[in-house]
């Protein structure tokens, strides 16, 4: 009697590196901004961290900073023939009226507690923008319906996205509660490599990182 085991692929998660607005300390959100020279260089260093992993499929948002980061990674890993999809579901959170404002000046306006709530809480409203819950409601169905089937098909999948989009997917994968999500941050220069079950839930998690200093 033969037993056939389902072999799941790996899920590699990376945040884009420094954009020009990150460098200036501005809330970027859905505004399209290019990487800085530092961001390009660090994206290449991130790629070096995963040269040992064969990438079968890659996803990025529609925003140029993730596209540039992904391009650097694939070039550094010399994986030029990877199938790539760019998807609006993976775009960054819309910061509404706060877009383009100096984060550190806004901390003075909102107060430390209010500022932290805007940045990290599950359902903190932003004028004319999205909450993290709203981001979750677009990213997680995309993960379940589009990304996960590749992983279930034994493919190693790389996703390059944004801090809040990634946090929302991590919330699902790691079963993080609404009150605890404020303690989760996806750092610049960090690579997360997940082993998942067939439902897309975490079996194991490996973190690799480079040194990064970003004003964000």
RAKA-V979786 format. One record per residue. N is the residue number from 1. RES is the residue in one letter. SS is DSSP state (a for helix, b for strand, c for the rest). Layout:
BEGIN
N;RES;SS, N;RES;SS
END
This chain:
BEGIN
1;X;c, 2;X;c, 3;X;c, 4;X;c, 5;X;c, 6;X;c, 7;X;c, 8;X;c, 9;X;c, 10;X;b, 11;X;b, 12;X;b, 13;X;b, 14;X;b, 15;X;b, 16;X;c, 17;X;c, 18;X;c, 19;X;b, 20;X;a, 21;X;a, 22;X;a, 23;X;a, 24;X;a, 25;X;c, 26;X;b, 27;X;c, 28;X;c, 29;X;c, 30;X;c, 31;X;c, 32;X;c, 33;X;c, 34;X;c, 35;X;b, 36;X;c, 37;X;a, 38;X;a, 39;X;a, 40;X;a, 41;X;a, 42;X;a, 43;X;a, 44;X;a, 45;X;a, 46;X;a, 47;X;a, 48;X;a, 49;X;a, 50;X;c, 51;X;c, 52;X;c, 53;X;c, 54;X;c, 55;X;c, 56;X;c, 57;X;b, 58;X;b, 59;X;b, 60;X;b, 61;X;c, 62;X;c, 63;X;c, 64;X;a, 65;X;a, 66;X;a, 67;X;a, 68;X;a, 69;X;a, 70;X;a, 71;X;a, 72;X;a, 73;X;a, 74;X;a, 75;X;a, 76;X;a, 77;X;c, 78;X;c, 79;X;c, 80;X;c, 81;X;c, 82;X;c, 83;X;b, 84;X;b, 85;X;b, 86;X;b, 87;X;c, 88;X;a, 89;X;a, 90;X;a, 91;X;c, 92;X;c, 93;X;c, 94;X;c, 95;X;c, 96;X;a, 97;X;a, 98;X;a, 99;X;c, 100;X;c, 101;X;c, 102;X;b, 103;X;a, 104;X;a, 105;X;a, 106;X;a, 107;X;a, 108;X;a, 109;X;a, 110;X;a, 111;X;a, 112;X;a, 113;X;a, 114;X;a, 115;X;a, 116;X;a, 117;X;a, 118;X;a, 119;X;a, 120;X;a, 121;X;c, 122;X;c, 123;X;c, 124;X;c, 125;X;c, 126;X;c, 127;X;c, 128;X;c, 129;X;c, 130;X;c, 131;X;c, 132;X;a, 133;X;a, 134;X;a, 135;X;a, 136;X;a, 137;X;a, 138;X;a, 139;X;a, 140;X;a, 141;X;a, 142;X;a, 143;X;a, 144;X;a, 145;X;a, 146;X;a, 147;X;a, 148;X;a, 149;X;a, 150;X;a, 151;X;a, 152;X;a, 153;X;c, 154;X;c, 155;X;c, 156;X;c, 157;X;b, 158;X;b, 159;X;b, 160;X;b, 161;X;b, 162;X;c, 163;X;a, 164;X;a, 165;X;a, 166;X;a, 167;X;a, 168;X;a, 169;X;a, 170;X;a, 171;X;a, 172;X;a, 173;X;a, 174;X;c, 175;X;c, 176;X;c, 177;X;c, 178;X;c, 179;X;c, 180;X;c, 181;X;a, 182;X;a, 183;X;a, 184;X;c, 185;X;c, 186;X;c, 187;X;c, 188;X;c, 189;X;c, 190;X;b, 191;X;b, 192;X;b, 193;X;b, 194;X;b, 195;X;b, 196;X;b, 197;X;c, 198;X;c, 199;X;c, 200;X;c, 201;X;c, 202;X;b, 203;X;b, 204;X;b, 205;X;b, 206;X;b, 207;X;b, 208;X;b, 209;X;b, 210;X;c, 211;X;c, 212;X;c, 213;X;c, 214;X;c, 215;X;c, 216;X;c
END
